[in-house]
Each structure stands twice: as C-alpha cells, then as structure tokens.
Amino acid sequence: MDQITEIKKVGIVGNGKMGSGIFNYLLDFPFELVWACSPSADTEKLSRQLGKRIRRSLEAGIIDQARFDILSRVPVTRDHAALEACDLIIEAVPEEPGLKREIFARLDEIVRPEAIFASNSSSINPSEMAPAGRHAGQFAGLHFFYPVALKNIVEFTVTTDTTASTITAIETFLDSIRRFYIRLNEKNSFMLNRIFLDFQNEAFLIVQSGWCSYSQMDQLVRERIFPFGVFDFCDSVGLDTMLSSIRNYTKAYPHRSHFSGFLEVLSDLVSRGKLGRKSQEGFYTYPPGVMTVEAPDNPDEIVEYLRRTWILSARRFTSLAHLPIEDANRAIREYFDIPKGPFG
C-alpha cells in the first residue's frame, strides 16, 4: 500500500467547539479542507459564517483572491462521503467511545486505504477507537487544546501499530501548522490532563476535609497558582465530560481508590442533571451572583501543598513519558497558561 508522505487535503469531523476551532485554525494554512458536521448541524448557517470570515480576510488583505476562491469551495456537509479523498481526517466529536468507533468504522469503508486517521479525544486512547480494518497502522491521537488558536500545544499519541511513515507525516503536518507538540505512547497519553487531575483531586480532598470551600479554593488557586480555578474549570468543561474523562484516566491506576471521592461527587451531580455552565448549575450556580469570598485560615499551607503536588506530578509523568525536560516544561507552561513551569 502507498504511504502518504505529504498531507495536502484535511477533513475535520465534528462542529462543536473543538471541531470548529481546528477547522477555523486550519483555514490559515494552504490545505484543501472538508468539514463533515453532525447530522443535526445547520450546514447552511455554518457555510454563511465561513463565507463572511473569508470575505473579511480577503478585504483585509490577509488572503489573496486565489486563496479566497479555494476556500469558497470548501465543502461544509453532513455527508461523510465528502471525506473520501482526504489525506488526513481529524475526528472531534463528543467523548463517546461508541460514537467515535462507529465514525471510524464508517470512514474505513469510504476513504483511501492510505489515508491517516486521528482523534482529538482528550481521554480515550487511539487503539480503543481504531477500526479493525485497513487503517490500523495510520491511526493516532491528535489532542488539540481549547481555544485552538491560542493554545500552542498538541499531544500526539501513537499506538503500537502506528507506522513510522504515519508518524513522520503527522509530525511534518504539525510543524507546518506551527503547533508545538509532545509525542506520547498510550501508557502515558493525556499527560497534561493527568498532571492537572492530580492537582484537582488534592484540591478536592482539601475541601472535603473542611479546610476551605469550593469558592475559597478556586479563588486561592486563581490568585496564587493558575489563572483558572479547579471547580470553575470543571463547570466550564462540563461535569459529564469530566466524569467520563477521569474514569478513563484512572481505570488502570493501581491507586484508583484515591480518586473515588471526587468521582462520587461528580457522578452525583451529573445524575441530578447538574452539568456545569451548560445546565446553569454544577459546583456553582450560573450566572454567578456577586459575593465576597474570604480567604481560608491557612492559605499559605494550602498553596504550598498544592504547588508541591503539581511539581511532583509533573516530574513523575515527564519521567514516565521519557520526554526531554525542556519539551515537558514548555508544554506544561502552555497548558496552564503560566510564565514558569515546574522545571524552571
């Protein structure tokens, strides 16, 4: 079978915030694009929005007439058959393993045998979604982060079946779109989220121990560690997504019980329909009211403990993944949006 050495035509599957973000980011690069949306998507509306964006880019001199004409012909469709000639297809649908497997099995019958498949999943390993057919060697994880245009980091996860030519083609693609990436195997996949999970879980245990409230913890973290809190982050992502992801991350952990309290609270909230911002209620109620949050009695002790947790977790996962310290430090800084990483 021929191997793809240069990616020229890219298909994006999914029109949620990640699918839309990846598609819109790639508009700035010289690829042919296909956008395969969900069955319920308003493709006419999405096409109009695309048309307005590229028209503004033309008028501002960002793109020339030739590029405008190419982008004007980009298919925005609900028909996966439009992806048949793509070199690379990036799936970015909700974190439902069955849905992802179904999509890739369907694509396996549609596209060329040499086409490369990638999933943007944030918690499911590529081998759990890869079709059993002809594309097993051309399958990998490409985990972009939200917002795509601003987060210059991608976790590139390979399986034991991913071929050397597929790895080279994807790395060349990531370089061409100016994305910094770290390459991981499936034992160490989703490293950045796992580091944050250790931090989140310890923050949860501190709250459960009565040292502070959720709001006090979030305020403390925002003011002294990261630019976002622990529990408002969960609400923003969606508690159902968080629950599924943490279950996936910890299912092979020998110390999985350490996370059981956090999982139980998330499961209880989800079972009551409290999914975070999208349902207007999660750890917090939305829109949030104006309230004064007093600092806990022992803020320095809490901050020091959480910083130490974060540094030790970062070092452990970096070692397990056999990453160069410079690469890990850069990735962690980008992920947490901080000027200094755990390695300096």
C-alpha positions in Angstrom: 0.0 0.0 0.0 1.2 3.5 -0.8 2.1 5.7 2.1 1.2 9.4 2.5 4.3 11.5 2.7 2.7 14.9 2.4 -0.7 16.0 3.8 -2.5 18.2 1.3 -6.2 17.6 2.0 -7.5 17.6 5.5 -11.0 16.6 6.7 -12.5 17.7 10.1 -15.3 15.6 11.6 -17.4 17.5 14.1 -18.7 21.0 14.5 -18.6 21.5 18.3 -16.1 24.0 19.9 -13.1 21.7 19.2 -14.1 20.7 15.6 -14.9 24.3 14.8 -11.7 25.5 16.4 -9.5 23.1 14.5 -11.3 23.8 11.2 -11.0 27.6 11.6 -7.4 27.4 12.6 -6.5 25.3 9.5 -8.1 27.9 7.2 -4.9 30.0 7.6 -2.8 27.3 6.0 -2.6 26.1 2.4 -4.6 22.9 2.7 -7.7 21.7 0.9 -10.3 21.3 3.6 -13.5 19.4 4.1 -15.8 20.0 7.1 -18.0 17.0 7.9 -20.6 18.1 10.5 -23.0 16.3 12.7 -26.4 15.1 11.4 -28.1 17.9 13.2 -25.8 20.7 12.1 -27.1 23.7 10.3 -24.6 23.5 7.5 -26.2 26.4 5.6 -25.6 28.7 8.6 -22.0 27.4 9.0 -21.3 27.9 5.3 -22.6 31.5 5.6 -20.3 32.1 8.6 -17.4 30.7 6.7 -18.2 32.9 3.8 -18.3 36.0 5.9 -14.9 35.1 7.6 -13.0 34.6 4.3 -14.6 37.7 2.8 -13.3 39.7 5.7 -9.9 38.1 5.3 -9.8 39.0 1.6 -10.9 42.6 2.2 -8.2 42.9 4.9 -5.5 41.6 2.6 -4.9 38.5 4.8 -5.6 36.2 1.9 -5.5 36.8 -1.9 -8.2 36.1 -4.5 -6.8 32.7 -5.4 -7.0 31.5 -1.8 -10.4 33.1 -1.4 -11.6 31.1 -4.4 -10.3 27.9 -2.9 -11.8 28.5 0.5 -15.1 29.4 -1.1 -15.4 25.8 -2.4 -14.7 24.1 0.9 -17.5 21.6 1.5 -19.4 22.1 4.7 -21.6 19.0 4.8 -23.3 16.3 6.8 -22.1 13.6 4.3 -19.0 11.7 5.4 -18.6 10.6 1.8 -17.1 14.0 1.1 -14.0 12.9 3.0 -13.1 10.1 0.6 -10.1 11.9 -1.0 -8.6 13.3 2.3 -5.0 12.6 3.3 -5.7 13.2 7.0 -9.0 13.1 8.8 -9.3 14.6 12.3 -12.3 13.5 14.4 -13.5 15.9 17.0 -16.9 14.6 18.2 -18.1 14.2 21.8 -16.3 11.9 24.2 -18.4 8.9 23.5 -16.3 5.8 22.6 -19.2 4.1 20.7 -19.8 7.1 18.6 -16.1 7.5 17.7 -15.7 3.8 16.8 -18.8 4.0 14.7 -17.5 7.0 12.8 -14.1 5.5 12.1 -15.6 2.2 11.1 -17.7 4.0 8.5 -14.8 6.1 7.3 -12.7 2.9 7.0 -15.0 1.9 4.2 -15.1 5.3 2.5 -11.7 6.8 2.3 -8.5 5.7 0.6 -6.6 2.9 2.3 -3.5 5.1 2.7 -5.4 7.9 4.5 -4.4 8.8 8.0 -7.0 8.9 10.8 -6.6 11.0 14.0 -8.8 11.6 17.0 -8.9 14.8 19.0 -10.1 12.8 22.1 -9.0 14.2 25.4 -9.3 10.9 27.3 -9.8 7.9 25.0 -6.7 6.1 23.7 -6.5 5.8 19.9 -6.4 2.0 19.9 -9.8 2.0 21.6 -11.3 3.7 18.6 -9.2 2.4 15.7 -11.0 0.4 13.1 -10.1 -3.2 12.8 -9.7 -2.9 9.0 -7.1 -1.4 6.8 -6.3 1.9 8.7 -4.9 0.5 12.0 -1.3 1.5 11.1 -2.4 5.0 10.1 -4.2 5.9 13.3 -3.1 8.2 16.1 -4.3 10.7 18.7 -4.0 14.5 18.0 -5.2 16.2 21.1 -5.5 19.9 20.5 -6.5 22.2 23.4 -9.2 24.8 23.7 -9.1 27.5 22.4 -7.2 26.0 19.5 -6.0 29.3 18.1 -4.4 30.4 21.4 -3.1 27.1 22.9 0.2 26.2 21.1 0.4 22.6 22.3 -0.8 19.3 20.8 -0.5 15.8 22.4 0.4 13.4 19.6 -0.3 9.9 20.8 0.8 6.8 18.9 -0.3 3.2 19.2 1.9 0.1 18.9 0.5 -0.2 15.3 1.2 3.3 14.2 3.6 3.1 11.3 6.8 5.2 11.0 5.6 6.8 7.8 2.4 7.9 9.6 4.4 9.4 12.5 6.6 11.3 10.0 3.6 12.6 8.0 1.8 13.8 11.2 4.9 15.4 12.6 5.5 17.2 9.3 1.9 18.4 9.4 2.1 19.7 12.9 5.3 21.6 12.1 3.7 23.1 9.0 0.8 24.4 11.1 3.2 25.8 13.7 2.0 23.7 16.6 4.3 22.6 19.3 3.7 19.0 20.2 4.8 16.3 22.5 4.8 12.7 21.3 3.4 10.1 23.8 2.6 6.4 23.8 -0.7 5.1 25.1 0.6 4.2 28.5 1.4 7.9 29.1 -1.3 9.5 27.0 -3.1 12.7 28.0 -0.1 13.6 30.2 -1.1 17.2 30.7 -4.7 16.4 31.9 -3.3 13.7 34.2 -1.0 16.2 35.8 -3.9 18.6 36.4 -6.1 15.7 37.7 -3.6 15.0 40.5 -3.8 18.7 41.4 -7.6 18.8 41.1 -8.0 15.7 43.3 -5.8 17.0 46.0 -7.7 20.3 45.9 -11.0 18.4 46.2 -9.7 16.4 49.2 -8.7 19.6 51.0 -12.2 21.0 50.5 -13.7 17.7 51.7 -11.5 17.8 54.8 -13.2 21.1 55.7 -10.1 23.4 55.3 -12.0 25.6 52.8 -15.0 25.8 50.5 -15.0 25.3 46.7 -15.2 29.0 46.1 -12.3 29.7 48.6 -10.2 27.1 46.9 -10.9 28.4 43.4 -10.1 32.0 44.5 -6.9 30.9 46.1 -5.7 28.9 43.0 -6.6 31.8 40.7 -4.8 34.3 42.8 -1.6 32.4 43.6 -1.1 29.4 41.2 -3.0 29.3 37.9 -5.2 31.8 36.0 -8.2 29.5 36.5 -9.8 27.6 39.4 -10.3 23.9 39.9 -14.0 23.7 40.2 -15.0 26.5 37.9 -12.7 24.7 35.3 -14.8 21.6 35.8 -18.0 23.5 35.3 -16.7 25.1 32.1 -15.7 21.8 30.6 -18.9 20.1 31.7 -19.2 17.7 34.6 -20.4 14.9 32.4 -17.2 15.2 30.3 -15.1 15.5 33.4 -16.6 12.4 34.9 -16.1 10.3 31.7 -12.5 11.6 31.3 -11.4 10.9 34.9 -12.9 7.4 34.7 -10.8 6.8 31.6 -7.6 8.3 33.1 -7.8 6.3 36.3 -9.2 3.0 35.1 -5.7 1.4 35.0 -4.3 3.2 38.1 -3.4 0.8 40.9 -4.3 3.6 43.3 -7.7 4.4 41.6 -9.5 4.5 45.0 -7.6 7.7 45.8 -9.9 9.4 43.3 -13.1 7.7 44.3 -14.4 10.7 46.4 -14.0 13.1 43.5 -15.6 10.6 41.1 -18.6 10.1 43.5 -19.3 13.8 43.8 -19.1 14.3 40.0 -21.3 11.2 39.5 -23.9 12.5 41.9 -24.0 16.0 40.3 -24.3 14.5 36.8 -27.1 12.1 37.9 -29.1 15.2 39.1 -28.6 17.0 35.8 -26.0 19.4 37.2 -23.5 19.5 34.3 -21.9 22.9 35.0 -22.3 26.0 32.9 -24.2 24.3 30.1 -27.0 23.4 32.6 -26.6 26.5 34.7 -25.6 24.5 37.7 -22.7 22.4 38.8 -20.2 23.1 41.6 -21.7 26.6 41.2 -24.9 28.2 40.0 -25.0 30.3 36.9 -25.0 33.2 36.2 -22.9 33.7 39.4 -24.1 36.2 41.9 -21.9 38.9 43.4 -20.3 37.5 46.6 -17.4 38.2 48.8 -15.1 35.2 49.3 -12.9 35.3 52.4 -9.5 33.6 52.3 -9.3 30.4 54.3 -7.5 30.3 57.6 -4.4 28.6 56.3 -3.8 29.8 52.7 0.0 29.5 52.7 -0.1 25.9 53.8 -2.7 25.0 51.1 -0.8 26.8 48.3 2.5 25.2 49.3 0.9 21.7 49.4 -0.8 22.1 46.0 2.3 23.5 44.4 4.3 20.5 45.7 1.6 18.2 44.4 1.8 19.8 40.9 5.6 19.7 40.7 5.9 16.1 41.8 3.1 15.0 39.4 4.8 16.9 36.5 8.1 15.3 37.2 6.7 11.8 37.5 4.7 12.0 34.3 7.6 13.6 32.4 9.9 10.7 33.5 7.3 8.0 32.6 6.9 9.5 29.2 10.6 9.9 28.6 10.2 13.5 27.5 13.0 16.0 27.3 12.6 18.3 30.3 12.6 21.4 28.1 9.7 20.0 26.0 7.7 19.0 29.1 8.3 22.3 30.7 7.2 24.2 27.6 4.1 22.0 27.2 3.1 22.5 30.9 3.6 26.2 30.7 1.4 26.4 27.6 -1.3 24.1 29.1 -1.6 26.0 32.4 -1.0 29.5 30.8 1.8 30.3 33.2 5.2 32.0 32.7 7.2 29.5 34.7 6.9 25.7 34.6 7.7 23.0 37.2 11.3 22.7 35.9 12.0 26.4 36.0 
